[in-house]
Amino acid sequence: MKKVILVFLLFLTFQFISYGLRVTSTMAKTTPSPVATILPSPIPTEISRVDITQKSEEAVGPLEKLIKEQTLSSIWPFNPLKYAIKDAVNSGIPANTIVLLLLLPVVATVIAATRQLIGIRGFGIFLPAALSVTFVAIGPALGIILFLIIGAISMLVRLLTRKLKLRLQYLPKMALILWFVSFGILGVLFISPYANIEGLKNVSIFPVLVLTLLVEDFTKIQLGKSVKTAIGITSQTLLLALLSYLFLTFAPFQKYVLLNPEISLFITFAIDIILGRYIGLRFMEYKRFRKLISGK
């Protein structure tokens, strides 16, 4: 648990440092150069995060260019998906949507392999995958902060209902928790212009909805087990989401999947079959039972 928390702290520190560097770059852009030259000096531009969940020129343009420049041989037997993707893009379907659909099976395989071979726990496969797409949309640092706020509200409401001895059925209790969570997120959105939180000004409903729906699984674990167990599983879910986020935002991997969909889908399918046939111990189980395995 301490290692997981340390990983999150290091990740958040990296995000804040990179944000500071972007701010410094923006400030440097407004400072005139003291050296007089005949040719105009290049103006440094701020490197922004490309959101492949949105249909923007920064996200769609490079991908569509790759597809249009790709030279294809005969359609059978190795290129049917390549031709289908090219026709779809020429018909107006955004290339970033196709990339995300091709990457989701890869992300699911990564999550399954991490849980099956290493032994990391989490809220299934769908929620870490959905969280990773949320991190792509609003950034991992802001996504984690919002999730922690939602989790804290959920925990406080649960403790409050227990203290007030409100014996509510499960579904009404979940509806009440979602009521407080929605109100809390509204409060954060109202405060964001005054706190100058740029990432929340253009946030869409999808990432907020995914983060809110994760509350139900978090509350289920709290009701069935201890708060410590719920926090541990939630932390490992965030760790899986961050790992998946790296796969979704790695530009060379996006290009490879887009230009070679048959290979990526076939490899993913084969890995899933191999993982499904694996019945051995997980890495963390080897570590846990090392004394028993060694016979000491």
Backbone torsions as a table, in degrees:
resi	resn	phi	psi	omega
1	MET	NA	-41.4	179.4
2	LYS	-64.2	-36.4	179.1
3	LYS	-66.1	-39.9	179.0
4	VAL	-62.9	-44.3	178.8
5	ILE	-62.9	-39.9	179.3
6	LEU	-63.3	-39.7	178.1
7	VAL	-61.7	-43.2	179.2
8	PHE	-64.7	-40.4	179.3
9	LEU	-64.1	-42.1	178.0
10	LEU	-64.4	-39.7	179.8
11	PHE	-65.3	-44.6	178.9
12	LEU	-64.2	-38.7	177.8
13	THR	-61.0	-41.9	177.9
14	PHE	-62.0	-41.3	179.3
15	GLN	-63.1	-43.1	-179.6
16	PHE	-67.4	-37.4	178.5
17	ILE	-65.2	-44.2	178.6
18	SER	-63.8	-36.0	176.2
19	TYR	-63.8	-41.0	177.9
20	GLY	-63.5	-37.8	177.9
21	LEU	-66.1	-37.9	177.8
22	ARG	-65.6	-39.6	177.8
23	VAL	-63.7	-42.0	178.9
24	THR	-62.5	-39.8	177.7
25	SER	-63.5	-38.4	178.8
26	THR	-66.3	-40.4	178.1
27	MET	-66.0	-37.9	179.7
28	ALA	-66.8	-27.5	-178.9
29	LYS	-67.3	-28.7	-177.9
30	THR	-86.5	-8.3	-178.1
31	THR	-90.4	123.8	-179.3
32	PRO	-70.3	147.1	179.8
33	SER	-78.4	134.0	-179.0
34	PRO	-76.9	-12.8	-176.6
35	VAL	-89.9	125.0	179.9
36	ALA	-90.7	123.5	178.9
37	THR	-131.9	161.6	179.3
38	ILE	-71.8	-43.9	179.0
39	LEU	-85.7	142.6	178.2
40	PRO	-66.1	136.7	179.7
41	SER	-73.9	145.2	179.6
42	PRO	-66.0	140.0	-179.4
43	ILE	-92.5	121.8	179.2
44	PRO	-65.8	136.0	179.5
45	THR	-108.5	148.1	178.7
46	GLU	-77.1	129.3	179.6
47	ILE	-80.1	112.6	-177.6
48	SER	-99.1	158.2	179.0
49	ARG	-79.5	127.3	-179.4
50	VAL	-84.9	123.1	-179.6
51	ASP	-98.2	104.5	-177.6
52	ILE	-79.0	-1.9	174.8
53	THR	-84.0	-10.9	-179.8
54	GLN	-108.6	146.8	178.5
55	LYS	-85.5	77.7	178.6
56	SER	-115.2	163.0	-178.9
57	GLU	-65.1	-35.5	179.9
58	GLU	-65.7	-34.0	-177.4
59	ALA	-87.7	-40.9	-172.7
60	VAL	-88.3	-37.6	-173.8
61	GLY	-53.7	-55.6	-179.2
62	PRO	-61.5	-36.0	-179.4
63	LEU	-69.1	-43.0	178.1
64	GLU	-64.9	-35.5	178.0
65	LYS	-63.9	-40.5	177.9
66	LEU	-61.1	-43.2	-178.2
67	ILE	-66.8	-42.5	-177.8
68	LYS	-69.2	-30.6	-179.7
69	GLU	-85.2	-9.3	-178.3
70	GLN	-73.0	129.5	177.8
71	THR	-96.1	125.3	-175.4
72	LEU	-112.4	146.9	173.8
73	SER	-90.6	-153.1	-178.5
74	SER	-64.4	151.6	-173.9
75	ILE	-68.9	-35.3	-179.4
76	TRP	-108.4	143.9	3.5
77	PRO	-103.0	1.3	-168.6
78	PHE	-108.6	-3.9	-172.4
79	ASN	-126.3	24.1	-178.0
80	PRO	-65.0	-40.3	179.8
81	LEU	-69.6	-35.3	178.2
82	LYS	-61.4	-45.0	177.9
83	TYR	-65.4	-39.3	179.5
84	ALA	-64.7	-40.7	178.7
85	ILE	-65.8	-43.0	179.4
86	LYS	-61.8	-43.8	178.5
87	ASP	-65.3	-38.5	180.0
88	ALA	-65.5	-43.1	179.4
89	VAL	-66.2	-41.3	177.4
90	ASN	-64.7	-24.2	178.6
91	SER	-85.0	-5.6	176.1
92	GLY	111.1	-1.1	177.3
93	ILE	-73.6	129.5	-177.2
94	PRO	-62.1	137.6	-179.7
95	ALA	-68.2	-29.6	180.0
96	ASN	-67.6	-32.3	176.1
97	THR	-64.3	-41.8	178.6
98	ILE	-65.0	-40.8	179.5
99	VAL	-62.4	-44.6	179.8
100	LEU	-62.4	-41.1	179.3
101	LEU	-66.0	-33.5	177.4
102	LEU	-75.9	-28.4	-178.5
103	LEU	-82.7	-25.7	-177.6
104	LEU	-60.1	-43.5	175.0
105	PRO	-61.4	-35.0	177.5
106	VAL	-65.2	-44.0	179.2
107	VAL	-62.8	-42.7	178.5
108	ALA	-61.8	-38.7	177.9
109	THR	-66.7	-39.9	177.8
110	VAL	-62.1	-44.3	179.1
111	ILE	-64.1	-44.1	179.7
112	ALA	-63.2	-41.8	179.2
113	ALA	-65.6	-39.9	179.8
114	THR	-64.6	-40.8	179.7
115	ARG	-75.6	-38.8	-175.1
116	GLN	-76.7	-36.3	-175.5
117	LEU	-97.4	-37.6	-178.1
118	ILE	-92.3	-39.4	178.9
119	GLY	101.8	16.2	176.7
120	ILE	-71.2	134.4	-180.0
121	ARG	-90.3	163.8	179.1
122	GLY	-178.8	177.4	179.1
123	PHE	-84.9	71.7	176.5
124	GLY	68.1	-152.5	179.5
125	ILE	-109.6	-37.4	-175.4
126	PHE	-62.2	-47.0	-174.4
127	LEU	-66.2	-45.1	174.5
128	PRO	-60.4	-38.3	178.2
129	ALA	-65.2	-43.9	178.1
130	ALA	-64.8	-38.3	177.5
131	LEU	-63.5	-38.6	179.7
132	SER	-63.6	-39.8	175.9
133	VAL	-65.4	-35.8	176.1
134	THR	-63.4	-41.6	177.7
135	PHE	-63.9	-35.3	176.0
136	VAL	-63.8	-37.4	-175.6
137	ALA	-74.0	-43.2	-173.4
138	ILE	-118.8	-1.1	-178.7
139	GLY	94.6	143.1	-176.5
140	PRO	-67.0	-39.4	-178.0
141	ALA	-63.3	-49.4	179.4
142	LEU	-66.2	-36.6	178.3
143	GLY	-63.9	-41.5	178.5
144	ILE	-66.8	-40.6	179.5
145	ILE	-62.4	-45.8	178.3
146	LEU	-62.1	-40.6	-179.9
147	PHE	-65.4	-40.3	178.1
148	LEU	-64.1	-37.5	176.8
149	ILE	-63.7	-45.2	179.6
150	ILE	-63.3	-43.3	178.4
151	GLY	-63.5	-39.3	178.8
152	ALA	-65.3	-41.8	177.9
153	ILE	-62.3	-43.6	179.2
154	SER	-60.4	-43.8	-179.0
155	MET	-66.9	-40.9	-179.9
156	LEU	-65.3	-41.4	179.1
157	VAL	-64.8	-40.4	178.8
158	ARG	-63.7	-44.4	178.5
159	LEU	-65.9	-35.4	180.0
160	LEU	-67.1	-43.4	178.6
161	THR	-64.9	-33.8	177.5
162	ARG	-69.9	-40.3	-179.1
163	LYS	-67.9	-37.9	178.8
164	LEU	-80.8	-1.5	178.6
165	LYS	57.5	43.3	175.6
166	LEU	-87.8	102.4	-177.9
167	ARG	-84.5	87.2	-177.3
168	LEU	-101.8	149.3	173.2
169	GLN	-69.7	164.3	-171.0
170	TYR	-61.5	-51.1	-175.8
171	LEU	-64.7	-46.4	174.7
172	PRO	-61.3	-35.0	178.3
173	LYS	-65.2	-41.4	177.7
174	MET	-65.0	-39.2	177.2
175	ALA	-62.9	-38.9	178.1
176	LEU	-66.0	-41.4	178.5
177	ILE	-63.7	-43.0	177.9
178	LEU	-64.8	-31.3	176.1
179	TRP	-61.8	-48.5	179.7
180	PHE	-66.7	-38.4	179.9
181	VAL	-64.7	-44.5	178.4
182	SER	-61.7	-41.5	178.6
183	PHE	-65.0	-39.2	178.7
184	GLY	-65.9	-41.7	178.2
185	ILE	-65.5	-38.1	174.8
186	LEU	-59.4	-42.1	177.7
187	GLY	-60.9	-41.3	178.1
188	VAL	-64.2	-41.5	178.7
189	LEU	-65.7	-36.1	178.3
190	PHE	-68.3	-34.3	-177.7
191	ILE	-79.9	-25.7	-172.5
192	SER	-55.9	-39.1	177.9
193	PRO	-63.8	-34.7	-179.6
194	TYR	-78.3	-29.8	177.8
195	ALA	-87.3	-0.5	178.1
196	ASN	58.2	45.2	176.3
197	ILE	-92.7	98.0	-172.8
198	GLU	-65.0	-36.2	-175.3
199	GLY	-63.6	-25.2	-177.3
200	LEU	-88.2	-12.0	-175.9
201	LYS	-71.1	-31.9	-178.2
202	ASN	-114.9	22.1	-177.0
203	VAL	-71.0	139.8	179.1
204	SER	-93.5	174.1	-176.3
205	ILE	-73.1	-28.7	-173.8
206	PHE	-60.0	-53.8	-179.3
207	PRO	-63.0	-38.1	178.8
208	VAL	-65.9	-39.0	179.6
209	LEU	-65.2	-41.7	179.1
210	VAL	-63.8	-44.4	179.0
211	LEU	-63.3	-37.6	180.0
212	THR	-69.0	-40.8	-179.2
213	LEU	-68.3	-22.3	177.6
214	LEU	-67.5	-18.2	179.9
215	VAL	-60.7	-36.1	-177.7
216	GLU	-61.1	-45.2	178.8
217	ASP	-66.6	-38.1	178.2
218	PHE	-62.7	-41.8	-179.9
219	THR	-70.5	-35.6	176.9
220	LYS	-58.6	-43.6	179.6
221	ILE	-65.6	-39.4	178.8
222	GLN	-63.2	-41.5	-178.3
223	LEU	-69.4	-37.4	-177.6
224	GLY	-84.9	-28.6	-177.2
225	LYS	-133.9	-163.9	-177.3
226	SER	-84.5	165.8	177.1
227	VAL	-64.4	-36.9	179.2
228	LYS	-60.5	-43.4	178.1
229	THR	-64.8	-40.9	179.1
230	ALA	-62.9	-42.1	179.4
231	ILE	-66.0	-39.7	179.1
232	GLY	-63.2	-46.7	179.8
233	ILE	-66.5	-38.0	178.4
234	THR	-65.0	-41.5	178.2
235	SER	-62.1	-41.5	179.0
236	GLN	-70.0	-31.1	173.8
237	THR	-63.8	-42.9	177.0
238	LEU	-64.0	-36.9	177.8
239	LEU	-63.5	-42.8	176.0
240	LEU	-63.5	-38.9	179.2
241	ALA	-65.7	-39.2	178.1
242	LEU	-66.1	-39.8	176.8
243	LEU	-63.1	-42.6	177.7
244	SER	-66.4	-35.5	177.8
245	TYR	-59.6	-39.1	179.0
246	LEU	-63.0	-38.9	177.9
247	PHE	-67.8	-38.8	-177.6
248	LEU	-69.9	-30.2	-174.1
249	THR	-101.9	0.3	179.7
250	PHE	-79.4	107.0	-171.7
251	ALA	-58.4	-46.1	178.2
252	PRO	-59.4	-34.8	178.7
253	PHE	-70.1	-37.9	175.5
254	GLN	-59.1	-45.3	-178.5
255	LYS	-64.9	-41.4	-178.7
256	TYR	-64.6	-44.4	-179.6
257	VAL	-64.4	-38.4	-178.9
258	LEU	-69.5	-39.2	-177.3
259	LEU	-86.2	-17.1	-179.8
260	ASN	-132.9	61.8	-175.3
261	PRO	-66.5	-35.9	-179.3
262	GLU	-63.0	-44.0	-178.4
263	ILE	-65.9	-46.2	-177.0
264	SER	-64.2	-41.9	179.9
265	LEU	-69.3	-37.5	178.9
266	PHE	-66.8	-43.8	179.1
267	ILE	-63.8	-41.6	178.2
268	THR	-61.7	-43.5	178.7
269	PHE	-61.3	-43.9	-179.0
270	ALA	-65.0	-41.8	179.3
271	ILE	-64.0	-39.9	178.2
272	ASP	-61.2	-41.1	178.7
273	ILE	-64.7	-43.2	179.9
274	ILE	-64.4	-43.0	178.4
275	LEU	-62.9	-38.1	179.7
276	GLY	-66.3	-24.7	179.3
277	ARG	-89.7	-7.6	-177.5
278	TYR	-79.7	126.8	-178.7
279	ILE	-125.8	14.9	-179.0
280	GLY	-83.0	-177.0	178.4
281	LEU	-74.9	152.0	174.7
282	ARG	-83.0	163.8	-177.3
283	PHE	-60.2	-44.1	-179.5
284	MET	-68.5	-25.9	175.3
285	GLU	-73.5	-36.1	173.3
286	TYR	-61.0	-41.6	179.2
287	LYS	-67.4	-37.2	-177.7
288	ARG	-71.8	-39.5	-175.9
289	PHE	-107.9	29.0	-176.0
290	ARG	-63.2	-35.6	179.4
291	LYS	-68.0	-39.5	178.9
292	LEU	-68.2	-38.1	-179.4
293	ILE	-69.3	-39.8	-179.6
294	SER	-74.5	-11.2	177.4
295	GLY	82.5	17.0	179.7
296	LYS	-93.3	NA	NA
